[in-house]
Amino acid sequence: MKAMILAAGKGTRMGKASLIKSKLLYVVNGKTLIEYNIEPLKKQG
């Protein structure tokens, strides 16, 4: 399986928080936002 994760954008809805680090690196319930995208892809092989 091939996949592409589209992770562009300035994160303006996150306000000043997006100036500190990328929105994909924020932790929610113990996982980064990018992990929520990668884990299902890993399960699919």
Secondary structure, 3 states (H helix, E strand, C coil): CCCCCCCCCCCHHHCCHHHHCCHHHCEECCEEHHHHHHHHHHHCC
